[in-house]
């Protein structure tokens, strides 16, 4: 039961292609569990971002099939039919699973940015996009990115995640003819101002085709990347239940 603390938007799957996604931070474990289970019962899939281990435990008490990826605090329930359904508690296991459409690529500047990059990658993958992730390819060792030119050039859309001075999206955008979604992270020393320096650097990028989301907003980047990757991909194509009101 979610009455008293939530009013769920069960029509969002029909309007927007994927059910309402839950932001776990600031909610109690019991609230997250009730909301996630209600969404999964309605649509066969539920996604919670910024979840905690306590919230995951409470959700599993109601839905033993719930999965928690602790490295990026993603909690999800997936009851869609095979082969669409995803399972696993690590980003690698989920991304390596067969399936997904198109090609989303997430580039992560450094290991310190990895949690945000995984949030973006898993968001896109759970929503139905085939997704790859490149880790530790920041501009301090530019050869590491250039060695992956074939993978970079095969993507339909790229998410570039970086803290510090936030230079990675500009470099990536100079190599490809597809949209680049820049994600500034709060990683860096004092003058990074909690990600503001990276944010401003990305907003003032001289490379064309770069769009920027908010600091640490891996979810937002993953959602945008998915929609660019698969425009017009319907809920029916994704095997998401959309029930009409009687």
C-alpha positions in Angstrom: 0.0 0.0 0.0 1.4 3.4 -1.0 -1.6 5.6 0.1 -0.5 8.4 2.4 3.0 8.9 1.0 2.9 8.4 -2.8 0.6 8.8 -5.8 2.0 6.6 -8.5 1.8 7.6 -12.2 0.8 4.3 -13.7 0.1 6.0 -17.1 3.7 7.1 -17.6 4.7 3.9 -19.4 2.1 4.7 -22.1 3.1 8.4 -22.4 6.8 8.1 -22.0 7.8 4.6 -22.9 8.9 3.4 -19.5 7.3 3.3 -16.1 7.9 5.9 -13.4 11.4 5.6 -12.0 11.8 6.0 -8.2 14.4 8.3 -6.6 15.4 6.4 -3.5 17.2 9.1 -1.6 15.1 10.7 1.2 12.6 7.9 1.3 12.3 5.3 4.0 13.1 1.6 3.3 9.4 0.7 3.6 8.3 3.5 1.3 10.7 2.4 -1.5 9.8 -1.2 -1.1 6.1 -0.5 -1.3 6.5 1.8 -4.3 8.8 -0.6 -6.2 6.6 -3.6 -5.7 3.5 -1.6 -6.8 5.2 -0.5 -10.0 6.5 -4.0 -10.7 3.0 -5.5 -10.1 1.6 -3.1 -12.6 4.3 -3.1 -15.3 6.5 -6.1 -14.6 9.5 -3.8 -14.2 10.5 -1.2 -11.6 13.7 0.9 -11.3 14.9 2.7 -8.3 18.0 5.0 -8.4 20.1 6.2 -5.4 18.8 3.3 -3.4 20.4 2.0 -0.1 21.2 -1.4 1.1 18.5 -1.0 3.7 15.9 -0.2 1.0 17.0 -3.1 -1.0 16.6 -5.5 1.9 13.1 -4.2 2.6 12.2 -4.6 -1.0 13.5 -8.1 -1.2 11.3 -8.9 1.9 8.3 -8.1 -0.3 9.7 -9.2 -3.6 12.5 -11.8 -3.4 13.3 -11.3 -7.1 14.5 -7.7 -6.5 18.1 -7.1 -7.5 20.5 -4.5 -6.0 23.6 -3.2 -7.7 25.5 -1.8 -4.8 28.3 -0.2 -6.8 25.9 2.4 -8.2 22.9 2.0 -5.9 20.5 0.8 -8.5 17.6 -1.4 -7.3 15.3 -3.1 -9.8 12.7 -5.7 -10.3 12.4 -7.3 -13.7 9.6 -9.7 -14.4 9.4 -9.1 -18.2 9.4 -12.2 -20.3 12.6 -13.8 -21.5 14.8 -12.8 -23.3 13.9 -9.2 -22.4 14.2 -9.7 -18.6 17.5 -8.8 -16.9 19.0 -10.3 -13.8 22.2 -9.8 -11.9 23.7 -7.7 -9.1 26.7 -6.2 -10.9 26.9 -3.8 -13.8 29.1 -6.1 -15.8 26.6 -9.0 -15.5 23.7 -6.9 -16.6 25.5 -5.3 -19.6 26.9 -8.6 -20.7 23.4 -10.2 -20.9 22.1 -10.8 -24.4 19.5 -8.4 -25.8 19.0 -4.7 -26.1 18.6 -2.6 -29.2 20.8 0.0 -30.9 24.1 1.0 -29.4 24.6 3.3 -26.4 28.2 3.9 -25.2 29.1 5.3 -21.8 32.6 6.6 -21.4 33.9 7.1 -17.9 36.9 9.4 -17.4 38.2 7.8 -14.2 37.4 5.1 -11.7 36.2 7.7 -9.3 33.4 8.6 -11.8 32.4 5.0 -12.2 29.3 4.9 -10.0 27.7 7.7 -12.0 28.7 6.1 -15.3 27.2 2.8 -14.2 24.0 4.5 -13.2 23.7 5.9 -16.7 24.6 2.6 -18.4 22.2 0.5 -16.3 19.4 3.0 -16.8 19.7 2.8 -20.6 20.1 -1.0 -20.5 17.1 -1.7 -18.3 15.0 0.6 -20.5 15.9 -1.5 -23.5 19.0 -0.2 -25.1 22.1 -2.3 -25.9 24.8 -0.6 -23.8 28.6 -0.7 -23.5 30.8 1.1 -21.0 34.4 2.2 -21.3 36.1 2.8 -18.0 39.1 5.0 -17.1 39.5 6.7 -20.5 40.1 10.3 -19.3 42.2 12.9 -21.1 45.2 12.4 -18.8 45.9 9.2 -20.8 44.2 10.1 -24.1 45.7 7.0 -25.9 43.3 4.8 -23.9 40.3 6.5 -25.5 41.8 6.5 -29.0 42.5 2.8 -28.8 38.7 2.3 -28.7 37.9 4.3 -31.9 36.1 1.4 -33.5 33.7 1.0 -30.5 33.3 4.8 -30.2 32.4 5.2 -33.8 29.8 2.4 -33.7 27.7 4.1 -31.1 24.4 5.9 -31.9 24.8 8.1 -28.8 27.6 8.5 -26.3 27.4 9.5 -22.6 30.7 11.0 -21.4 31.1 11.1 -17.6 33.9 13.2 -16.0 34.9 15.2 -13.0 37.9 17.4 -12.4 38.1 19.8 -15.4 35.4 17.9 -17.3 37.3 17.7 -20.6 36.3 14.2 -21.8 33.0 15.2 -23.6 34.8 17.7 -25.8 37.4 15.1 -26.8 34.8 12.5 -27.5 32.6 14.9 -29.5 35.5 15.8 -31.7 35.7 12.2 -32.8 32.1 11.3 -33.7 29.1 12.4 -35.6 26.5 11.4 -33.0 25.1 13.2 -29.9 27.3 13.3 -26.8 25.6 13.7 -23.4 28.0 15.2 -20.9 27.7 14.3 -17.2 29.8 16.3 -14.8 30.6 14.6 -11.5 31.4 16.0 -8.1 34.9 14.3 -8.2 37.9 16.6 -7.8 40.0 18.7 -5.5 38.8 22.1 -4.0 38.8 24.2 -7.1 36.4 21.7 -8.8 33.7 23.1 -6.4 31.8 19.9 -6.1 31.5 19.4 -9.9 30.7 23.0 -10.8 34.0 23.4 -12.7 33.3 20.3 -14.8 29.7 21.5 -15.4 30.9 24.9 -16.6 33.6 23.4 -18.8 31.1 21.1 -20.4 28.6 23.9 -21.0 31.3 26.0 -22.7 32.7 23.1 -24.8 33.9 24.2 -28.2 33.0 20.8 -29.7 29.6 20.6 -31.5 27.0 18.1 -30.5 27.5 18.2 -26.7 24.5 18.5 -24.4 24.9 18.6 -20.6 22.9 17.2 -17.7 23.2 18.2 -14.0 26.1 17.2 -11.7 26.1 13.5 -10.9 22.9 12.9 -12.9 23.7 9.5 -14.4 20.1 8.6 -14.5 19.1 11.6 -16.6 21.9 11.0 -19.1 21.0 7.3 -19.4 17.3 8.2 -20.1 18.2 10.7 -22.7 20.6 8.4 -24.4 18.0 5.7 -24.5 15.5 7.9 -26.2 18.0 9.1 -28.7 19.1 5.6 -29.4 15.6 4.2 -29.9 13.2 6.9 -30.9 9.7 5.7 -31.2 10.5 2.4 -29.5 7.1 1.6 -28.0 6.2 0.1 -24.7 4.8 -2.9 -26.5 8.2 -3.5 -28.1 9.7 -3.4 -24.7 7.2 -5.9 -23.2 6.1 -3.5 -20.6 2.6 -4.0 -19.4 0.3 -1.0 -19.9 -3.1 -1.5 -18.4 -6.1 0.6 -19.4 -8.4 1.9 -16.7 -11.9 0.3 -16.7 
